[in-house]
C-alpha cells in the first residue's frame, strides 16, 4: 500500500538557517513529498492513547418485560441482567475496547454495587485508580425497563450518596490523572468536580469532548470549555439550534446531535471563512443533504456539504460544514436493547478523534459501534472490540491516517524551525491502583417477645428496591428517584414479618440464592424473629427481587418482580423436613404465587390436619387445586370475579364458597374501600331468612358511618345468601372499612395487603371474632402505609393503636 502526502512550509530568517540558506535570504518556500509503502500487518495498533473521563458510574439493573407496566400494576420481568452502567463509564469502556487507555474520575461507595462497578471497569482495561471510594453512603444504580415489544428503555436512576466534590480531588491527583492525556471526556454529571477538571485541561491545552444529554445544573459553565459536543435531540429545528450553539460557543469545533435510528447531524466550524464562500439557509441545506441519502443500504453512511456560510434566520451565520450521518438499519430480530447506544457512540467518537479519523468516517464508525451495542442486552455486553470484523474497514483507514500523522510529527521534530506542530500521539503512563478499603456495617438483632403460637408460611421472599419518583415515567423516559430504600419484601416474607411483630412464631419455607441479596433477605427476616431454618439457599442461584415505583403524586406503587433462579421444586423439601417444620404449627399460609411446591406442602399440611390460609391475587395454573385444600382465603379485589365470572364481588363470594366446600371464610380486600367477607355457617336452619347478596350488600353499605376515620365492621346475622344463577350459601356477611389516612400521613401502600394478611393470621390463631378481626387487620395495614416500604411501618403488638382490638 502506498501513502503519499505533501508538506508545504514557509519561514523567514534574518541569518543563516538550518536549511543552509544565505544570510540575505528573506524567505524560503519548501515543498516536501513523501511516499511510503507499508502493509496492513505493519500498521501499529492504536494502543497508547490516554483518555481521561469524569462523570457517572452505576450498576444497571436491566429488566425485560412483555409490555410496559401501567401505574399500580404488578408484573414479572421476562429476563433480567445486572451490568455496569453510567454515561462516562459506558463511553470509557467502549473506548477501552477500541484500543484507548481510559482513566476515570468518579465516586462509588464501599458497598456491593461499588465493588462490582470497579471490578467490571478494571476487567475492561479502564484505570479506576482515580475513583473515590466512600466508606459511607451508597453507590449509584439505574433500573432499566426494556419493553420487548416496542424496544423502548425507561431509566430510573438513583444517584450515589454522597456525591463527588472538588475537595476530594487534590491538585496532585488531578495532575496525575491528566498526565499524558490526549483528550478529556465529560458526561455533564458531577458538574462541580467536572468544572475543575475542565479548567485544568484547558490550561494544559487538552481538548474536551462533552456529552450534553440534557439541561442540568452547571452545564452552561462546562459547555463553554468544550472543544467538541455530542447532544441529545431537544430542539424543534435542529439545524438552527446547531448554528446557535456554534455562535454561542466560540471554542467548539463541532457539535453532533444524535437522533437514534434516524442517525445524526453534525455542524463543524470552519477556520477558513473566505468572503467568497457560498451562503445557504441551514434548514434548506439539510433538506438537500437528506435527499442525497441512499436509503437502499442498511450500513451507516455520511453525506456532507462543502464549507458554506450557514445562515439561521433570526440567529446568525456560521461558516462550516454540515453532515448527515445515517444509522445502521438493524433487522427487528437482531435489535435487543438500545440502552447505552448514545454512550457507545460517544466512546467511538473519542476513539475517532484520537486516531485522526476523517469526519465522514468518524460518524459512520460511531454509528456502527452503537449498532453493535444494540444487538445485546445492556449498555456494555454488545460493545465491540477493536478486532471486531465489522470495524476492520474503519480501523484500517484510521491506522493509515495515524501513520501519516506520525510521519508529519517526525518531520516537525526533525525541522522544528520550519514547522510548529504538536504531536497527537501521546505516551502511555501507568498509575498504580490505589488500595480500596471496604468497611462492612454490623447490625444488632432486634428483640421480639417469644410466643408459643407457631405459623408456617410458604411463598415469595425478596429484596424490594423502593424508588420514589415525582411522577410515573412514560416509556423511554429518563427520570431520577427523589428517595430510595432497600428492604425485604415478598408476600410471604412480609406477612410473616407482620405476624412475628404481633407476637407469633413464624417459620418460612422458601428459597433464595447464595448471593448478597439472599443473605440480606435472611438477615432481615432473622432480625424480625422469623425462623429461616427451612429456607433453602441455592448455591450459584440468584435471589428474587422487586423494583417498586412509588408515584409521589398519585401514591400508586408499580411493581416489577424478577423471580429467583432456580425456582423451588417439590423435591427440594423432604417429607421429614416438612414434618419438622409443621411441629406445633397452628396454621399454614400460602401466598399462591408458586403452586407446584405449594400444593405438595399443602397436601402434607392437610394430612396433618393443620388449617390452611391461601392468598389469591390472580387466577393461575395450579391455584384451583391449592384452594380446594384451603380453610380460609384472602383475595385481591380482581380475583373473585375473574375466577368465578360472577357479575359482582358479593355474588363471586357466594360462588367461591359453593365451589370450595372446605372454606370457612373468604375475604376480599378493596384497598381504601375496606374489605368484604363471607363466612360459612355450620348451622343451616330451614327457617333461615334468604337474601339476595347484592341487595343485602347495598343495605350494609348504607349503614356505614362516613364520619368515622377509624376502621369499623358492619355484619349481618346468619342468612341464606343467594347469588342469581349460582346458588345459595348459609352464612354471615361482613363489610369492613379502612382507616381514613390523612394525605399528609399516607406515604406508601406497598405491602398493605401483606400486612392485612399477617394480622389475619394473628387473629385466626388467637380466635378473634370477625367483627374485631377485620378492623384490627385494617388498622395494622394503615400503620404500614405511614412509612416507605412493606415492613418499615409494620406495628408491634405493643403499639398503642392496636390496644383497643386486643382487650
N, C-alpha and C positions, 0 to 999 in steps of 0.2 A: 504494500500500500504506500502511495506517495502522498506526503503532505507538503504543501508549499505555502509560504506566506511572505509578504513583502513588508519591510520596515522602512518608514520614511522618517528622517530626523533632521533637525535644524539647530545649529548652535552658533553663538557669536563669541569671538575671542579677541583679546587685546594683546595677547602674546602667543608664543608657540604653544599649541595644544597637544593633546595626546594623540591626535591623528597625524602629527608631523607637519602641520600647516605652518606657513611662514608668518612672521610677526605682523606683517601688514595685511594679512587676510582678514577681511571684515566679516565674511560669512562663509559657511560651508554647507552644502546640501548633500546628504548621503542617502543612497538607496541600497538596501541590502536584501538580497533574495536568498532564501534558504530552502532547500528541498531535502527532505529526509524520507528514507524508505524504512518501514517497520512493519512487522507482522502483528496481528491482534494478540498473539500469545505473549509478545514482549511488552505490551502496554501494562503499566503497573496498576494495581487496584487502588481505588481512592480510599486508602485506609488511614491516612494520617491527618485528617481534617478535624479539628476540635470545635465542638459546638457547645455553647452554654445556654441552658434554658432555665427560666424562672416562671413558676406557675403552679397549677393544680395537679395533685395526685389524688387517687382514690382507689377504692375497691368497687368494682361494678358487679352488682347482683342482677343477672340477666334472666328474666322470667318470660318465656314464650307462652302466649295464651291463645286460645282458639278464636277469641274475639275480645275487643277492648271492653273492660267492665263498665257497667253503669254505676252511678253513685248508690251506695248501700248494698251493692251486690256482693255475694261470696262466690268466688270461682277458684278453680285449680289451674296451676300452670301445667302446660303440656311438656315442657322441658325447662331445665334450669342450669345455669352455669355461673361460676364465680371467676372473675378475671380482673386484672389490674386495669385502672382507668384514669381519667383526668386528662384534660386537653394537653397540657405540657408533657405529661408522662407518655401519653399515646404518641404524640408527634416525635418525641425524642426516641422512643422505642422504634418507630418507623425509620428514623434517620440512622439509628444504630444498625438495624438490619440491612440498610442500604450501603453501609460501609463507613459512616461517620463515627466519631468518638464523642458522644454527648456526655455532658455533665449537667446535673440537675440541682437547682436550688429550690427547696420546698420544705414542708414540715409534716411530720406524722407524729402520732402518739405511740407510747410504749404499750401497744396492745396487739391483739392477734391480727387485726387488719393492717396495722402499721408494719409489722414484721413481714406480712405477706406482700405488701406493696414494695418494700425494699428488696426482698428476695427475688421477686419477679423481674424488677428492673435490672438487678445485677446479673441475672441469668441471661438477659438480652444485651449485656455489654454497656449498660448505662452506668456512669460513675455516680454513685449515691453518697459519696463522702461529704457532700455539701448539703445533704438533707438533715435538718434539725430534728432530733428525736426528743419529744417532750415526755418526761416521766409522768406527767399528769395529763388529763384530758382524753379526747377520743380522736381517732383518725377519720378522715372524710370518707364517705361512700355514697354511691349512687345506685338507686333501684331503677332498673330499666324494664319497662313493659314493652315487649316486642309482639305486635299483633301479627299472627301468622297469615291472616287473610290480606290485610292492607299493607303489610311490611312497615307500618309506622312504628316508631320507637319513642316512647314517652319517658322522659327522665325526671326523677325526683331526687334532687341532690341534698344530702345532709352534710353541711360543711364541718371540717375538723375544728376542734377547740382545744386550747386557744390557738388563734391564727398566728402566722409568722409575722414578726415585727422587725423593722430595720435593726434594732439594737441586738438582735440575735445573729446578725451577720456582720462580724467585725471587719474592719477595713482590710486587715491582713488576709482574712479568709476570702473576701471578695476579690482582692488582687490575685490570690492563688487560683480562684475559680476562673478568672478572666485570662490568666496567663496562657498565651498561645492560641486563644480562641479566634476563629476566623469569622464567626457570626454569632449573634445573640438572638434567642427566640423568647418572646414574652406572650403569654396567652391572655393577658389583660386581668388576671386574678392577682391577689396579693399585692395590690397596687402600691402600697407604701414601700414595701421592700423592692418591688419591681422598678420603682422610680429611682431608687438608689443605684440599682444595678445598671439601669439605662443611662443615667448621668455619667457613671464611670466608664461605660462602654463608649459613649460619645467622646469623652476626654481621651480615650485610647484609640479613637478612630476605628472602632469595631462596628461594622454595620449591624442594624437591628431589624429583624422581621417580627412584626406583631400581628397577632390574630385578634381582630376586633369583632368578636362574635355579636355582641350587643352592647348597648349603652350601659355603663356601670360606673360606680364611683371611682374617680381618679383617672378615668380613661382619657380625658382631654389632655391632661398633662403628659401622659405616656405617649400618646399618639403623635405629639409634636416632635418627639425624639426619634421616631421610626424612619428607617430608610425604605422599608417595604411593608405593605399591608395586605393581609387577607381578611375579607369581611364576609359576613352572612348577608342574605337578602333581607333588606328592610325598606329601602326607598321605593316609591311608586315608579319613578323614572330613573332607572339605574344609570344610564349614560350621563345624564345631567348631574346626578349625585357624584359620579366619579370625577367629573370636571370640577365640581365644587370642592371635593376633598383635596384634589391636587392643588387647587388655588389656595386653600386654607392651610395646607401643609407643605411649605416650600422645600422641606428637606426630603420629602418622599420621592422615590424614583418610580415606583409603580404601585398600583392598587388593583387587587384581584377581588372580584365578587363571585363567590361560589353559588351555584344555582341547583345543586343536587343533580338529578337526572338530566337537567337542561344544560349542564356544562358549567361554563364560567365566562365572565367578561373581564378583560384587563385593560387598563389605561396606563401606558408608560410615558413618562415625561421625556421630552427630547431636549438635549442641551444645545442643539443647533437650531435656533429659531431664526431662520432667514426671512427677510422681508418678502421674498418671492414665494413663500410657502402657500400652497392652496388652502383656502378656508372652507370648512364644511360644518353643517349643523350636526352635532354628535348623534342625535336620535336618527336622523336620516342616514348617516353613515353606518350606524349599527344595522339598520334595515337592509342596506345594500350588502353588508357582510353576511347577514343571515341568509340572504337569497343565494349566496355562493356555497352554502353548506351542502355537502354531499350526504344526503340522507339515506343513501343505499348502503353505506358502510357502517358496520357496527363498532369499529375501532375508533378511539378518540382522534379527533382532528383539530387543526387550528387554522383559522383564517385571519389575516392581519391586514391592516391598512398601511400605506406609506406614511411617513411623517407628515402630519397635517395640522393646521391650526383648527382645533376642535372648539366649536362655539356652542355654548349652552345659553339659550335665550334667558335674559334676566339675571344671569350669573357671571358670565365672563368667557374668556377664551384661554385655552391651554394648547401649547404646541407639543404634539406627541403622537403616539401610535395607539390604535385601538385594536384589540384582539378578541376574537370569539373562539372559545375552546369548547368542543363538544365532549360529552361523557360517553363512556362505552355503553352500548346497548346490551345490557345483561339479560339473557333469557330468564323469564319468570321462574323457571325451575331451578336456576342457579342463584337467584337473589335470595339471600338468607336474612341479612340484617345490615342496616345502614349505620348502626351505632359506631361513632368514631370515624366515619368516612371523611369528614372535614379535617380531622386531626391527621389522618393518613395523607391527605392532600398537602397539608402544611409541612409534614415531615418530608415529603417528596420535593416540595419547593425548596426547603432548606438544603437538601442534597444537590438539587439542580443549580442553586446559586453557588454552592461551594465547588461544584465540578464544572462551572462555566458553561452550562447548557445555553443554547440559544433560547430566546423567549418562546418561540413556537414549540421547540422540543420540550421545554420545561412544562408547559401546560398539558401537552399530550402525555408526558411521562407521569405527571401528578395525577391525571385522570385515570391512567392505567393502574397505578398503585392503589388509588381509592377503590377502583372496581374490584381489584383482587381482594381487598379487605372485606367488601360486601358479600363475598361468597362464603363467609363463615360467621358463626355467632360470636358477638363480642367485638370490642374495639381493636383487639390485637391478634386474635387467632389467625386471621387471614392476611395479616401484613406480610408482604413478600420479602425475601432476602435478595441481596444483590445478584445472586446466582440464578434467580428465577428466570426461566426461558422467556417469559412474557416481557421481561425488561431488557433482554440482551441487545436489541437494536438501539435502545436509548443509551445503554451503558457504553456501547461501542463508540457512539458519537461523542459521548461525554468524555471518554478516555482520550479520544483524538484531540478534542479541544483542550483538555488538560495538558496533554503533551506539548501542544503548541504554546500554551501559556507558560509552561516550564521553560521552554526554549527562549521565549520572549524575556523571561526574568533572567535567564542566564546571560543573555545578550546585554541586558541592562546592567547587570553586575559587572560584566567584563568591560563595559564602557560607561561608567557611571556619569562622566561629564557630558555624555551625549544625551542620555535619557534619564528621566526622573520617574521611576515606577516602583511600586511596592508589590511584593510577591503575594499572590493569592493563596499560595500553598504554605501552610504553616506546620511547624514541627509538632509532634505529639509529645505531651508531657504528662506523666502519670502522677497522680496524687494517691498516697496511701489511704486506704479506707479507715475512717475513724472507728474506734471501738464503740459499739452501741450497747448501752446498758439498759436492761429491762427490769422494771420493778413490778412485782405482782402484788395485787391487793389481797388482803385476807379479810374474810367476813366471819363474824361470830354467829353462832347458831342462835335462833330465836326460841325462847322457851314457850311451849304451849302446854296447858294443863292436860294431864292424862285423862282418858275416859275409856271405859271398857266396852263401848259400843263400836263394833268393827263393821265398816262398809268396804266393799270391793268395787273398784272401778276398772273398766276396760275401755280403751279408746285412745284418742289422739292426745299427745302431749308435744308441744312445740316451743320454739322461741318466737315471740312476737316482736317485730320491728314496728313500732308505733310512730308514724310520721304525721305530724300536724301540718296542714297547708292552709293558705289563705282561702283558696277555693279549689274545687275538684279540677284537676288538669284535663285539658282536651287532648285527643290523640296528637302525637308529635310535639306536644308542649315540652318545654324545659322549665321546671319550677324548683324553688328551694323550699325546704321544710322550715317552718317557724319554730318548731320544737321537735325533739326526738327522744325516744325512750326504748330501751330493750328490756323485755320482761318475758317470763314464762307464759305460755299460752296453751291453746288446745282445749277442746270442750271438756274432756275427761280430766286433764290436769287442772283446769280452772275450777270445775265443780268439786273435785276432791280437796283442793286447797281451801275453798269456801267451807266445806264440811269440817275440815281439820280446825279451822279458826273458830268454828262454832262448837268444838269440843268432841267431835267424833274421832275415831282412829281409822283413817282410810288407808287402804292398800291399793296400789296401782299396778295393773298388768298392761304393759305397753312395750314399745321397742324404740331405742334411739341408736344413733351411730356413735362410734368411738371417736368423736370429734369434739372440737371446742364447744359447739352448740349442745351436743349431747351431754357433756359434763356440766354445762351451765344449767340445763334442764333439770338434771338430777340434783344438783346442789341446791337449787331454789326450792324444789319440792321437799327435800330433806329439811331445809330450814323451817318450812311450814309444817313439819311433823307428818308428812305423807310418807308412808312406808314404800320405798322404791326397790326393795329386795326382789320383787317379781318383775322388774323392768329389765328386759333383755338388752344388752349392749352388743351391737353388731360390729365386729372387727372389720375395719375398712369401709363401713357403711356411712351413709350421710343422714343426719337428723332432719326431721321435718321443721319447717318454719312458715310463718305467715307474715306477709307485709300488709300492714293495716294503715290505710289512708284516712285520716280524720279531717273532715272539712270544717274549718273554724266557723264558717257562716251558717251552714245547714245542720252541723253536728252529725252528719252521716258518717258512717265508717265502712269503707270498702275493703274487703279482704281478698288477698290473692295467696292461696295456700300452695306450698310446694311440699309434696309428701316425702316421707323418709324412703330411703332405699338401702337394702331390700325391705319390702313390706313384711309385716308379721304374718306368719303362716300357722295353721293349726298344729303342725308337728313341732313348733318352737316351744310349746309348753306341754310337758308330760302330765299324765293324769295324777301322778303323785305330787307334782308341783302344785297343781290346781287344788288338790285336797288340802295341802299345807296352807295355801292362800285362803281357802274357804273356812279354815278353822275359826270358830266363834263368830263368823260373819252373820250379820242380821239382814243384810241387803246387798244385792249386786246391781251395779249401774252400768249400762252400755250407752255410749254416745251415738251409736247407729251409723257411724261413718265408714267403718270397715266391717263387713258382715261374715266373711268366711270363718275367721278365728273367733269372732264374737259368738257365732252360732255354736261352735264347739264348746266354748266356755259356758254358754247359757244352758246347754243341754246337761252339762255336768252340775250346774247350779240347781237346775230343776230336779235332777235325780237326788240331790242332797236337800231338797225342799227348802231352798233359800229363795225368798221373794226377789223378783227382778223388776227393775225400772228401766225402760227403754226410752231414749230420746229420739224423736223422729223429725228431722229437719226437712227432708225432701225424699220422695219415693226413689228407691234404688234397688238393684238386684240383691236378693237375699234378705231384705228388710222384712218382707212378709213373714218369713219363717221365724225370724227373731221376735217379731211382735206377737206371734202365736204363743210364745213361751212367757210373755211379759205379764206381770201382775199390775203394773202401773205404766202409763205412757204420758210423756210430756212432749207436746208437738209445737212446731212453729206455726205461725198464722196461715202459711200457704199449704201445709201438709194435708190436713183433713180433707179439704175439698179436692185437692189433686189426687189423693189416694182413693177416695170413695166416689168422686164425681158428683157429689151432692151439690145442691144449689146454694146452700148456706152452711156456715160453720156449725150452728146448733144441730142441723139435720145430719151433718157429717159426723158429729159426735155420737149420735144415735146409731148411725151406720157402723161406726168403729166398734162400739160395744156389742153390736149384733154379730159382726164378723170375728170378733176376738172374745170368745166366751170366758177366758181366764182373767180378763182385765177387770180390776176393781174400780179404777177411775182413769179418766183421760183428761188432761189439761191442755188447753191451747193458749199460748202466750201471745199477747197482742201489743207489746211494747208500751207506749204511753197510754194506750187504751185499756190496760189491765190484762185480765185473763178470763177465760170461761172454763168451767169444769163440770163434767157429768160423772156422777158417782153411781155405780150399780148398787141396787138394794137387794139384799138376800131375801127379804120378806115381801113377797108379791101377793097382796091380798086382792081377792076378786072385787072388793068394793073400792079399790084404789082409784082415785079420780084420774081420768085420762085427759091429757092436754096436748095440743099441737105445740111442738117445741119452739117453733119460730115465733108464734104468737106469745108464748109464755116468756120467751127471751125479751120481747118488747116490753112486756109488763114489768119484768125485773129491771130493765134498763130505765124505765120511768121512775123507779124508786131510788135511783142514785142521788146522793146529796152532793151536788157540784160545788157547794161552798166549803167542803172539807178538803184540805190539802193532803191529809194522811191517807194511807191505804185503808180501804174498807172491804167488806164482803156482804153481799146480799144473797140469801139462799132460799130455796123452796123446801116444802115438805116432800115426803115421798110421793111420787106421782108416776103414772104411766105416760111416758113421753113418746109421742107419735111423730114420726117423720114421714110425710106423704110418699107413698110408693116404696117405702123401705121397711117399715115395721115399727114395733113398739118396744121400749125398754123401760123397766121399772127402776126408778132411782131418784136422786136429788140433783138439782141443777144449781150451780153457783156462778155468780158474777163477781169477780174481784176487780177492784180499782187499783190503779198505780198511784204512787205519790206524785203530787204535782210539784216538780222541782223548779225553783226559780231559774230564769235564764242565766243569771249570773253565777249559779252554782252548778249548772249542767256542763260537765267537761267532756265526757266520752262515754258512749254506750257500749263500747267493745266488751264482750263477755257478760253483758247484763243477763242474758238467758242462762249462761252457765252458773252465775251467782244464784239465780232463781232456783235452778235445779239443786245446787248444793244445799240451799235452805229447805227444799222439799225432802231431800234425803234425811236431813236432821229431823224434820217434822214427822216423817214416817217412823223413824227409829225411836222417837220419843212419844209416839201415839198422840200427836197434836190433832185436835179437831179441825176439819176443813175450814170452818169459819175463822179460825185463828191462823191456820197454816197458810192460806193464800195471802192475807195481809202481811204476815211475817216474811214470806218469800219476796213479796213486793218491796218491803222495807229494806231487806238485805240487798236486793238488786238496785234500789235507789241509792243506797250508800255507796255501792260500787261506782255508780255513774258520776260521782262527785270527784273522781280522780282519773288521771290518764292511765289507760291500760286495763287489762282484765282482772288484775289482782291487787293493785295498789290500794283501792278503796274498799276491799272486802273487809267487813267488820268482824270483830271478835265477839265472843259470847258475852263479854263484859261491857260491850258498847251500850251506853245509856239509851240509845234509840231503840234497842231491842227489848228493853226491860219489860215493857207493857205486854209483850207477847209470851214472856217466859214465866209469868207468875202463875 
